Amino acid sequence: MATTEFPLNPEPRVGFDPQQDAPVSLYVHVPFCRHRCGYCNFSLVAGRDYLVDRFLNALETEIRWLRNSWKIETLFLGGGTPSHLQESDFRRLFAAIESRFSFSSNAEITAECNPSDISAEKVNMFSSCGINRISLGVQSFDAGKLQRLERDHNAAQVATAVELIRARIDNLSMDLIFATPEETMELWRQDVEAALDLCPDHLSTYELTYEKGTQFWNRMNRNQLVRADEDLCASMYEWTIKRLAEANMQQYEVSSFATLQRRCRHNLQYWNRQPWFAFGPGAARFIDGIRQTNHGSTMQYLKQIESGQMPVADHCQLSPQDAAAEGLAIALRQIDGISKSGFEKQYGCCIDEVLGQTKATLVEHALAQELGDQFRLTPKGLMVCDRIAVEIIGGGTSS
């Protein structure tokens, strides 16, 4: 179907093309899924594939609003489930991207996939489009746990998917979820060992969170689901760090582990607060120090673009002080922490100014440490990094 041309006004172009540092990363959000899992709070539409053509029309328009063309080093296709798209739709998605973006010779190009979507034909199509990294939403290998998480695949499908992916694409990441209802330490150990048996290059391990508005949140508040014990969560996390280190998978961020040279370059852009482009429902871009977040509702996103308006729901330019606090909080998710001199060069202030008395408190309670020019959280601090981030952003500058 031919792309619909919508009436445009000059406003949509404002803020899209960088005036300062040119981003080298691009995120595109594909909002389609077969069904919504009970814990998911991402921007998506389930069982509404009739909207795919309309979405692609809108995405083509949104990307075309860029005045210039850009060369990028990382692309991440997230969702939703990009692998849910049919081949013709996926190729059209890629053509929309290539209308304004080209890739460096060693670009990292990632697509999120569900194991149940993977076939030899689909992997061949990914490879022919230039996809060279797959992020596979495994979550678990246990049938009971997968059922509780409302996933639509099984362990055998994961193994088959990995075999098919490896035949054409040599960089494979897996996601696993721990601390789910009724989960024991032994069950989590079995999940990690099953993942290691498949030799991924990268593992992301996430503690299950109960986000407000999700089915899991509602069920928890009706006492139909019981949140895992905090001590059990901590034990699972500590064991994971130790076991993956034994398997030569280095932890480089709170939830991320990778073999040598397989750290996710795209995510490193986020954690180092570098600029990036983003398109699609709910997508958040960061350009020239300004964060713009598109409408999370796919329908609202479509309506805005179809009326010739930017689909932005939130537009925020932080003060230099708030930008420094945010940058520090995000950077401290990384195991290596942050260079004090590098931080000062990037933000024009030192870490001590941002943290105030909070720094002494973190060090005193063995939550953070200084090692020469590096400031980083300790293993104990990483366990509560989200709380520390809230303290830094919300009140770290108080003395």
N, C-alpha and C positions, 0 to 999 in steps of 0.2 A: 504493500500500500504506500502511495506517495506521502511524503512528509507534509503535514498541514502547515501552511504559512500563517502565523498569527499576526494581527496588527500590533506593531511595536511602538513604544514611545521611547524617548532618549533615556529615561530613568534606569531601565534594567542594566545598562552598561556601567553605571556608576559603581565603583568599588570592586569590579571584577578583575580588571587588568592592573597588575602591580605597578606602582610608581617607584618603589624602592627595591628591596631584595626580591628577586624572582624566585618563586617556589620551584622546587625540583621534584615535588611529590604531588600525587593526585589520588583522591578517593572518590569513588562513584558508588552510590547506594542503590542497590536493586531490591525493591521492597516486596518481592513475591516469594511466597512459601506455599507448600502443600497444605500445611496446617500450622497453627500457632501453639508452641509448647507452653505449658502452664507457667513456667518461670520466666518467659521471654517478655521483655518490655521494649524491644526494638521497634523501629518504625517499619511496619510491614502490613501487607494485606494477604490473607490466606484464602485459598480457594476462589480467587477472583482473577483468573488468568485472562478474562476478556478485557482487562484493563492494560494488558501488556503493550498493545499497539499504541494506545493513547499515551502511556508512559514514555515510550520511545520517541514519539513525536515531541513531547514536552522536553525530554532530556536533550534531544538534538537542538531544540531551540535554546535551551539554557546554555549549552556549551557554545552555540553559535554567537551568543551575546558577547563572548570574548572578542576584543578587537584584533588581538594579535595571536600568533602561534608560539608555542612553547615546547622546549625540549625538557623531558622529565627523566628522573632516575629511578623513581618507584611509582608503581600504580597498584592500588588495592581495590579490588571489586568486592564489596561487602554487602550485607543485607540483614534481613531477608536471606534469600538463597540464590546467588547468581547462577549456580548450576541447575536451577529449576527451569531456566529459560530453554526454549527449543533452539536448535542450531541456527536457524535463520534469524531469530530474534537476537541471539548472542552475537552473531556476526554484525548485525545492524548496530547493536550497542557499541561494538568495537569500532565500527566505521564512524560513529558519532564522536567517539573519543579522538580518533585519528584526524578528524576534521580540524582540530586545533592543536593536537599534541603529537609530538614524535618522541621516540625513545632513544636514550643513549645506548651505546653498544653493549653495556653491561647492566642494563636496567633490570630491576627486580619487579616482576609482574605477577601479582598474586590474585587468585580467585578463591573465594570461600565456596566449599562444596559440602553437600550431604552425601554420605556413603551410598544411600539408596538411589542417588541420581547418576552414579558413575557407570559408564559403559565404555567399551573400547572405542566406539564411534565418538563419544563425547570427549574422551581424553585426546583423541587425534585432532578433534576440532579445536580444543583448548590450545594444544601445541602449535597448530597451524596459525592461530591468532597471535602467538607470541607469549602465551602464558608459560612461565617457567618456575612457578611456585604454587603449590596447592595447600590451602589451609582446610583440613578435613575435620568436620564437626563430629568427632567420635563420641565424646562425652562419657561413654562407658562401654564395656564389653559384656556386662552382666545382664541377662534377660530381664530379671526382676527390676533392677535399677533403671534400665532403659524404659521399661513400662511405666515406672513411677515418674520418670522425667518426660514421659509422653513422646518419646522418640519413635521414629518409624523405620528403624533399621535394626539389624542384629550383628553379632560378632562375625559371622561368616561373610556378611556383606562388606564389613570393614576390611577383612583380609583380602577379599576379591578386589575391592576398590584400590587397595594399596598396590596389589600386583599389577593392575591395569595402569595406574598412575606411574609407577616406577618404569614401565616399559617405554614411556615417552618423556616424563618430566622427573628431573632428578632432585628436586628440592621439595620435601614433604614436611608439613607441620601438622600436628594433631592437637585438638582441644580435648581436655578431660575436665570433668566436674567432680568435686569431692564434697563431703559433708552433706549428702542428700538424706532425705528421710529414711530411717531404718538402716542406714549404712554403718557398717562396722569397719574397724581398722583393717581387718583381714580382707574384706571386700575391696577396699581401696588399694591395698597392696597388690591384689590380683589384677586390678585394672591397670596399674602402672607397669607391672611385669608383662602383661599382655601387650601393652603399647610398646615396650622396649623390645619385645620379641619381633616386632615389625620394623624395627630400626628407623624410626623417624629422625629427621635432621633437627627438628624443633618440636618442643612440647610446651603447650600453655596449659597450666593447671589452675582452675578457678574454684574458689569456695562458692557453693551455691548461695546466692543472695535472694532475698524475698523483696522484690521491688513493689512499691505501692501501686495498686491498680492491676497487678497481674493476678491470674487465677490462684497461684501459690500463695500470694499475700492474703487474698480473701479466705482461702482454705485454712491458712495458719490462724487467722483471727477468728475463725469458727471452730478452732481446735481440731481440725481435720488433718492437719500436718503439724509435726513437732520439729522445731528447729534443732539441729545437731548441737550437742553440748559443746561449750566453748573450749574446754580442755581437750576434747576429742578432736576438734578442728585444728587446734594448735599442734597436737601430736601428729596428725596426718600431714600437716604442712612441714613440720620439722623432719619427719621420716622421708618425705618426698625429696627435700633438698639433699639429704644424705645419700639416698639411693640413686638419684640421678647424677650426683657427683661421681659415684662409683662407676656409673655407666658412661663417664666422660661427656656428660651433658652439663655444660657450665650454666649456672644461674646468672643471668645478666640483668634481670628486672624482677620485681616481686613475684610475678606469676609466670615468667618466661625462662626457658632453658633451651640451650642449643649446642650442637656440636661446633667444632671450630669453623669459623667463617660462615655460619648459617644463622647468625642473629638477624632478626627481621629489620631490615634497613628502613622500611616504611615507618614502623612504630618508633624507631629511634628518632625520626624527624619530629614526631609528636613530643616525645619525652625530653628532647633538647629544645623544645619550643621554636622550631624552625617553621617558616611559612609553608602552607600547602593549599592547593586547590581542592574543592569538593563540590559535587553535584548530586542531585537526586533528593527525594523526600528525607527530611531529618538530617541531611548532610551538613556538617559544620566546616567552613573554610576559615583559614587564618592567614590574612594577607595585609601587609603594611601595618601590622600591629592591631588590626581590626578583626574581630571574630564575628562572622555572620553565620547564623544557623537557619536552615530552611525549615518550612513547616513540616512537622512530623507526620501530619495527616497526609496520606498520599492523595486523597481527593482534593484537599485544599491546595496542595502543591500543584496539581494538574490545573485547577481552576485559575490559580494566580497566573501561571504561565500562559494559559489559553487566552487570558484577558490582556496579555502583554505586560504584566507586572512581575517584578522580581518576587520569587517565592520566599523571601526572607521573613522569618518570624521574629528573629532577635538580632540586634546589631549592637555590638559592644566594643568600645575602645577603652582599654584600661589605662589608668594613670600610670606613670612610670613606677611608682611605689607598688601599686597592686600588680603590675606586670612582673616585677621582680619577685614578689612573694609567690605568685602563681608559678613562675618559672622554676623557683627553688623547690616548691612543693612537688612539682611533677618530676623534676630531675632526680630528686631523692628516692624515687621509685627504683632507680637503677642501682645495682649492687655496687658499682664503682663510685657512686655518689657524683660529686661535682667538683671541678677545679675551682678553687677560690679566686685565683687570678683570672681564669676564663669567665667566671660569673661576673666579676667586676668590669671586665672589658665589654661584656654583652649588655649589662644593665646600668653601668655607670654608678654603681654603689656596691658596697661590700656585704658579704653574708651577715656579718655582725650587725649592720644597720637594719637589715631586714628582720632578723630574728630577735634582736633585743635580748631581754632576759630569758627568752625561750631557749636560746642556745645553751646557756649555762645549765638550765633545767634538763635539757636533753642529754647533755654530757654527764651530768651528775647522776642521772638515773640509768646510765649505760645504754641509752637509746641511740646515741650518735657519738661519733669520734672524729678527731682530726688526725690525719696522717700526712704530714708535710703540707702540700698544697691541696690535698683532697679533704673534703668534708663529706661524710657519708653516714647513713644509718647503720647501726649494728644489726646482727641477726635478730636480737630482741626488738629493736626499733622497727625492723621490717615487718614484724608480726602485727604492728599497730600503725602502719604507715598511713592508713587512711585517716586515723584520728590525728596524727601528727600534721598531715596536710591541712586538715580543717583548722588546727591551731595556728599554723603558719599563715594561711590565707586570711583567717578571721581575726587573729590577734597577735601575730608574731612580732609586730613592730612595737608593741608596748614595752616599756622599760620599767 
